[in-house]
């Protein structure tokens, strides 16, 4: 395979022509002023970058899908302070031309460390039934292997391998700190933090690019997580119904607002704290990812479509 320039290094090649293999993380055929053009998000394990195909876009769009590896030829350009690739030629890459591991982004924290931290939080849950519930779900080696690999989102935050467990550990850590400030039930709150996104294992597929499964689109991880917890609790003799009710509420309300696909609004202190801690981590990491992907001299990030804004990059002078 030809050597490709890592995405993270493309900012050094502005106004230069490059050739290389990249994974298509996103693909969208858009209407331009005179004709359609193809907007892509290209990726390797070092990061992602926007790219455009201006000529024969509708024809070339039929040759590949999101999740495929393509070989491109194009020029690296800077547009409104953002580095992009203007593609002049592309083709579908045969599987013999690349190693898929070179194109999958992953957590910067080793999975072994994330696993240790995750089970460390489980061990801190002293309530007997909650502790048994957590072990029943996560001691399943086949399931935990999938959980460990899973991303936490398709495009906004923790959208990489091991992203789900990284997010859950961070939310649990924030919740643990919050428990020192507010009169919450620690065991219930930490259990909710570890379980609130558990069914994202079933919501996303991430063999190459991350996308929704049919279950993810039609049901969603809040309802699927609630179902998993109910089924597991039913296998534990004497699991208190009031405890289960409150745990289910944490899961079903953690998105906080109906407009953001929350099944319920937070109506307990623990549910409110979990929602806020979850949102703090998701939004902060989402913005941090935009900052990290910006070129070294950029003053602003790319546009955040989810929150409809740009972010100013603060770089303190040494």
Secondary structure, 3 states (H helix, E strand, C coil): CCCCCCHHHHHHHCCCEEEEEEEEEEEEEEECCCCEEEEEEEEECCEEEEEEECCCHHHHHHHCCCCCEEEEEEEEEEECCEEEEEEEEEEECCHHHCCHHHHCCECCCCHHHHHHHHHHHHHHCCCHHHHHHHHHHHCCHHHHHHHHHCCCCCCCCCCCECHHHHHHHHHHHHHHHHCCCCCCCHHHHHHHHHHCCCCHHHHEECCCCCEECHHHHHCCHHHHHHHHHHHHHCCCCCCCHHHHHHHHHHHHHCCCCHHHCCCCCCCCHHHHHHHHHHHHHHHHHHHHHHHHHCCCCCCECCCECCCCECCECCCCCC
